[in-house]
Amino acid sequence: MSVLPYSDEYYMRLALQEASYALRDDEVPVGAIVVVNNRIIGRGYNQTERLKDVTAHAEMLAITAAANYLASKYLEECTLYVTLEPCLMCAAAMRWARIGRLVYGANDEKGGYTLIGRPVLHPKTTVTRGILGDECGALLTEFFRGKRGGTLV
């Protein structure tokens, strides 16, 4: 099965590749990329253990890279692809960055931003959920199975 270039599936596969780097480093395997006009301008994968920094989530690193690339704190024309539903911290950062679109794979039933039941993202941000959700979730399940018996985030 081929994936069309510049589709949500295409970019999510690239985010999954980023997540594989986190898995390699024994970090929670979450990966993110930021895209504008079919160009990747930011990448990140979880590095909280490596950097000893609780804010070093994939989304935060990708947003910082994209903002540096554009020399702007606003990312209104950008799409952020991330393999796991963002946490509240990352969702708030997306709000401040005015991310135009969020696309994520697996839901985070224990720590995702949607759990608080109030709008967190910028009002103009559009959201697409579940892109390659099974694959994204399987990577996390594999990681946590080895850590604590298969619990998802």
N, C-alpha and C positions, 0 to 999 in steps of 0.2 A: 504494500500500500504506500503510495507516494504522497508526500505532503506538498501542497502548493507553496511556492516561495511567497513570502510576505503575508502569509495567512496567520491567524492566531495560533494554529497548531505548529506552524514552522517556528515562530518565536518562542512558543512554550517549550519546544524541544531544545532550543538554545538555552532557555532558563534551566531545564533539566540537566543540561550539560554542566552548567554552573553548579547546580546542586550536587552533581557527582564529585566535584572538587571538594565540597564540604564533607561529603561522605568519606572521601580518601583521607581527609585530615581529621577524621573522627569528630566532626562537628555535626549538629543537626542539619540534615541535607535539604537545605532550602536554597534556591537560586533565583536570581532576578536579573532582568535586563530592562533598559529603557530605550525606546525606539521613537524616532521622529522622522517623518518622511522616508520610511523604509530603511533608515540608517540606525544602527545600534550606537548609542552615544554614552551608555553606562552599563556596567556589569557589576554583579556582586554575588557573593555566596556567604553564608554564615561564617563568621570568624570570631565569635565571642570568646572561645577558649584560647585561640592562637593570640589574639590581641589583648586578652584579659580586659575586655570592654563589653559590658552588657548591651551597649547600643550598636554593636557591630553586626547587625542583622543584614541579610542580603539586600533588602529594600533600601536601607539607610545608605549602604555603600554604593549601590547603583544610583540612587538619587544624587548623592554627592558627586559622583563621577559625571553624571549628566549635567548638573548645574555648573560644574567646572568647565565642561566642554562648551556649553552655551554661554558661559560667563554671565549667568543669570540665575537668580534664586527661583524664578517662576518657570514651570515646565508645562504650561497650559496646552501646548500642541503635542505633548508627549504621551506615549502609552507605556505603562509599567507592567511587565509580565513577571509574575512570581508564582512559584510552584505551590505555595501554601497561602491560604487566606492570611493577610497581614494582621499582626497584633495591634493593639490600641496605639502603642508608641509609633509604629510605622505608619498607621493610618493617619495619625495626627500630623506626622511629617509630610505625608502626601497632601494633606489639606493645606498646610502652609506653603508647600511648593506648587499648589494648584495643578496637580497632575490632571491632565485632560481625560485620561482613561486608565482604568485598572482592569487587568485580566489576571485571574488566578486559577490555579488548578484545584487542589484539594481544599475542602473546608477544614477549619480548625475548630473543632467542637469544644475545646477546652480553653483556648486563648485567642480566638479570632475577634476582630473588632466588631463584628455583627452581634456578638453576645450582649453588648451593653444596651441594645435596643433603642439607641438614639443615633441620629446622623452624626458621623464623624468626618467623613470625607468632605471635600469642597462641594458645595451644591451643584456645580457644573460638571463634576467628575462623573463619567459613566462607568458602569461596572459590568463585566462579563465573568461569570463564574463557571467552574467545572471544565475548563479546557484541559484535556488530558488528565482529568481529575483522578482516574483510576491509577494511571502510571505515577503521578505525583504522590498519591497516597501510598502506593506500594513501596516506593523508595523510603518514605518515612517509616512505614511499618517494618520494613527490613532492618532499618537502623535501630528502632526501639525494641524490636524482638531480641536483638543482641544485647541491648542495654538493660531492659527490665521486663522482658516477657511479652512484648508485642503491643504495649499501650501506645496509642497515637498521641503525640504531643499532648 
